Amino acid sequence: MLVKIRPETRQDIEPCGRILFEAFKDVFERHHFPPPFSSTEKACQSLEFYFRHPSWCGLVAEVDGQVVGSCFVDERDLIRGIGPVSIDPRFQKSGVGRRLMEAMLERCSGAAGMRLTQDAFNTASISLYTSLGFKVREPIVGLKGRLKGRALKKIKVLPLRREGLQACDALCHKVHGIPRTNELRDAVRESTALAAVRDGRITAYASSVSRQGHGVAETDEDLQAVLLFAQARYKRPISLLVPARQADFLRWCLNQGLRVVDPLTLMTVGRYQEPEGCFFISVRY
């Protein structure tokens, strides 16, 4: 079977969106978890964003001229965030996923590192990523629900502005050893970013309180303040990805009303620092 890997084009959005929906639906429902996309249209909307953004790249796999899979990467910052990766269920276990990931790793070879999250119940994907050189770093739990508590008065939380980006970069570097400058700049532009200020300093931020966003903080309480503010401001249920090893922070989230909905694994290649603070991750890293 001849597999061709090439860059994504606009014409690929519909077939890749259909495969993305069907592939995730197949594996999630087989393991009795709710799929991340409710329809092909929702999956296509995600791919439309990746296609339009100048710092995202998509690779497509073809067999005999037919699109059978795709892989995307966020290239905004030093660390490349890989995902989503999806293969047509009819072509899984045929080597297409490996070829696609090998091409993506080659594209990202000059980066400081690469990261992704894989669904922990998907034994095929963790086997593939491990064989390609990725290391398991964190067990992650997906949380969803409504927080019961009220905003903490002693910690002020505000929408993040451009003038706070440098302080947030320093905080992210302190916790993770890397900046996420361009990703955070996008979040400020999209008005999803929040910052906690204590004693006149930014002590926590979130690019967004969602599975697409990440957050870092000096202490658990600082990040709790950001989450409580987001809940009060947006009213809707909260979804986020929390490291299971952060037992105190995870316990607080559960006591506040969030519930575990799925397990994931953070995997990395290249630069990695053991975190020194409280944090939650995005669906890529």
C-alpha positions in Angstrom: 0.0 0.0 0.0 1.5 3.3 -1.1 1.0 6.1 1.4 1.5 9.7 0.3 2.0 12.5 2.9 1.5 16.1 1.8 0.5 19.5 3.2 -3.2 20.2 3.9 -5.2 22.3 1.5 -8.6 24.0 1.9 -10.2 21.2 -0.1 -9.1 18.7 2.6 -11.2 20.3 5.3 -14.4 18.4 4.6 -12.8 14.9 4.1 -10.4 15.4 7.1 -13.3 16.7 9.2 -15.3 13.6 8.4 -12.4 11.3 9.3 -11.7 13.3 12.5 -15.3 12.9 13.6 -15.6 9.2 12.7 -12.2 8.2 14.0 -12.7 9.8 17.4 -16.3 8.6 17.6 -15.2 5.0 16.9 -12.5 4.8 19.6 -14.3 6.8 22.2 -17.6 4.9 21.9 -15.7 1.5 21.9 -14.3 2.5 25.3 -17.6 4.0 26.6 -16.6 7.7 26.6 -18.4 10.6 25.0 -16.7 11.6 21.7 -15.1 15.1 21.6 -17.0 16.1 18.4 -20.7 16.0 18.2 -20.8 16.1 14.4 -18.7 16.2 11.3 -19.6 19.9 11.1 -18.0 20.6 14.5 -14.9 18.7 13.5 -14.7 20.7 10.3 -15.0 24.0 12.3 -11.9 23.0 14.3 -9.9 22.2 11.1 -11.0 25.5 9.6 -9.4 27.4 12.5 -6.1 25.4 12.0 -6.1 26.0 8.3 -6.6 29.8 8.6 -4.0 30.3 11.4 -0.6 31.1 9.9 1.3 29.2 12.6 -0.6 26.0 12.4 0.4 23.2 9.9 -1.6 20.2 8.7 -0.3 17.1 7.0 -2.6 14.8 5.1 -2.2 11.0 4.3 -3.5 9.7 1.0 -3.8 6.1 -0.3 -4.5 5.8 -4.0 -5.5 9.5 -4.2 -8.0 9.1 -1.3 -7.6 11.1 1.9 -7.3 8.6 4.8 -5.9 10.7 7.7 -4.5 14.0 9.0 -2.2 15.4 11.7 -1.9 19.0 12.8 0.7 20.9 14.8 0.7 24.2 16.6 4.0 26.0 15.7 3.4 29.3 17.5 6.1 28.8 20.2 9.3 26.9 21.0 7.5 23.7 21.8 5.4 22.2 19.0 1.9 21.0 20.1 0.8 18.0 18.0 -2.8 17.1 17.5 -5.4 16.2 16.6 -4.2 13.0 14.8 -6.9 10.9 13.1 -6.9 8.0 10.7 -10.0 6.7 8.8 -11.1 3.6 10.8 -10.9 1.5 7.7 -7.1 2.2 7.5 -6.2 2.0 11.1 -3.5 -0.6 12.0 -2.2 -0.4 8.4 0.9 1.8 9.1 -0.8 5.1 7.9 -0.7 6.7 11.4 3.0 5.8 11.8 3.9 7.3 8.4 1.9 10.5 9.2 3.6 10.9 12.6 7.0 10.2 11.1 6.5 13.0 8.6 5.3 15.4 11.4 8.3 14.5 13.6 10.6 15.3 10.6 8.9 18.6 10.1 9.3 19.5 13.8 12.8 18.2 14.1 14.3 21.7 14.5 12.1 22.6 17.4 13.1 22.7 21.1 10.6 19.9 21.7 7.2 18.3 20.8 4.3 17.4 23.0 0.9 15.9 22.7 -1.9 14.4 24.8 -3.2 10.9 24.1 -6.4 9.4 25.3 -5.2 7.0 28.0 -7.7 4.3 27.1 -6.3 4.2 23.5 -3.6 1.5 23.8 -2.8 1.7 20.1 -1.9 5.4 20.2 0.3 5.2 23.3 2.1 2.3 21.7 2.7 4.3 18.5 3.9 7.4 20.2 6.2 5.6 22.6 7.8 3.7 19.7 8.4 7.0 18.0 10.3 8.4 21.0 7.7 10.1 23.1 8.0 9.8 26.9 5.1 9.7 29.3 5.3 12.8 31.6 1.9 13.3 33.3 -1.3 11.3 33.9 -4.1 13.8 33.1 -7.8 13.9 34.0 -10.4 15.8 32.0 -12.7 17.6 34.3 -16.1 19.2 33.6 -18.8 20.9 35.7 -19.7 24.0 37.6 -17.7 25.4 40.5 -19.7 26.0 43.6 -17.5 28.5 45.3 -17.3 32.3 45.1 -14.5 34.5 43.8 -11.6 35.0 46.3 -11.7 38.7 47.3 -8.0 38.8 48.4 -6.8 37.8 44.9 -7.9 40.1 42.1 -8.6 38.5 38.7 -8.8 40.5 35.5 -8.9 40.0 31.8 -5.2 39.8 30.7 -3.9 42.7 28.7 -0.9 43.0 26.4 1.1 44.9 29.1 0.9 41.8 31.3 2.4 39.4 28.7 6.0 39.8 29.9 5.0 38.9 33.5 3.1 35.9 32.3 6.0 34.7 30.1 8.2 34.9 33.2 5.7 32.9 35.2 5.3 30.2 32.6 9.1 30.0 32.3 9.4 29.6 36.1 6.8 26.8 36.2 7.6 25.0 33.0 11.0 26.3 31.8 9.5 27.6 28.5 7.4 30.6 27.4 4.1 30.3 25.4 4.3 33.9 24.2 2.5 33.7 20.9 -0.2 31.4 22.1 -0.9 33.8 25.0 -0.8 36.8 22.6 -3.6 35.1 20.6 -5.6 34.6 23.7 -5.3 38.2 24.7 -6.5 39.2 21.2 -9.4 36.8 21.5 -10.3 38.1 25.0 -10.1 34.6 26.6 -7.1 35.2 28.8 -7.3 35.9 32.5 -4.7 36.9 35.1 -4.6 36.8 38.9 -2.9 39.7 40.7 -1.7 39.4 44.3 0.4 42.0 46.1 0.7 43.9 42.9 2.1 41.0 40.9 0.6 38.5 38.3 0.7 35.2 40.2 -1.4 33.2 37.8 -2.9 33.3 34.4 -5.0 31.2 32.0 -5.0 31.5 28.3 -8.6 30.3 28.5 -10.5 28.1 31.1 -11.1 25.3 28.6 -9.6 22.2 27.2 -8.0 24.4 24.5 -6.4 26.6 27.1 -3.6 26.3 29.6 -3.0 27.9 33.0 0.0 28.4 35.4 0.3 29.8 38.9 2.7 30.2 41.8 0.2 28.5 44.2 -3.0 26.4 44.0 -4.9 29.3 45.5 -3.9 31.7 42.7 -5.1 29.3 40.1 -8.3 28.5 42.0 -9.0 32.3 42.0 -8.8 32.3 38.2 -11.2 29.4 37.9 -13.7 30.8 40.3 -13.6 34.2 38.4 -14.1 32.4 35.1 -17.1 30.4 36.5 -18.7 33.6 37.8 -18.1 35.5 34.6 -19.1 33.0 32.0 -21.8 31.1 33.9 -21.4 27.9 31.7 -19.9 24.6 32.8 -16.1 24.6 32.9 -13.9 22.0 31.2 -10.1 21.7 31.8 -7.3 19.1 31.9 -5.6 18.7 35.3 -2.5 16.6 36.2 -3.6 13.8 38.5 -0.3 14.2 40.5 -1.5 17.6 41.7 -3.5 15.9 44.3 -4.5 18.9 46.4 -5.6 21.0 43.4 -7.4 18.1 41.8 -9.2 17.4 45.1 -10.2 21.0 45.3 -11.7 20.9 41.8 -13.7 17.7 42.7 -14.9 19.2 46.0 -16.0 22.3 44.0 -18.3 20.2 41.8 -16.1 19.2 38.8 -16.2 15.6 37.7 -13.7 13.4 35.9 -14.9 12.7 32.4 -11.9 11.1 30.7 -8.2 10.1 31.3 -5.3 11.4 29.2 -1.5 11.2 29.1 0.9 14.0 28.4 3.8 12.8 26.3 6.9 14.7 25.2 10.0 14.7 23.0 12.9 17.1 23.6 13.0 19.8 26.2 11.1 19.2 29.3 11.3 20.6 32.9 9.4 19.1 35.8 6.8 21.7 36.7 7.4 24.0 39.7 4.0 25.4 40.6 0.3 24.7 39.9 -0.9 24.3 36.4 -3.4 22.8 34.0 -2.7 21.9 30.4 -4.3 22.4 27.0 -5.4 19.5 24.8 -2.0 19.6 23.1 0.3 20.4 26.1 
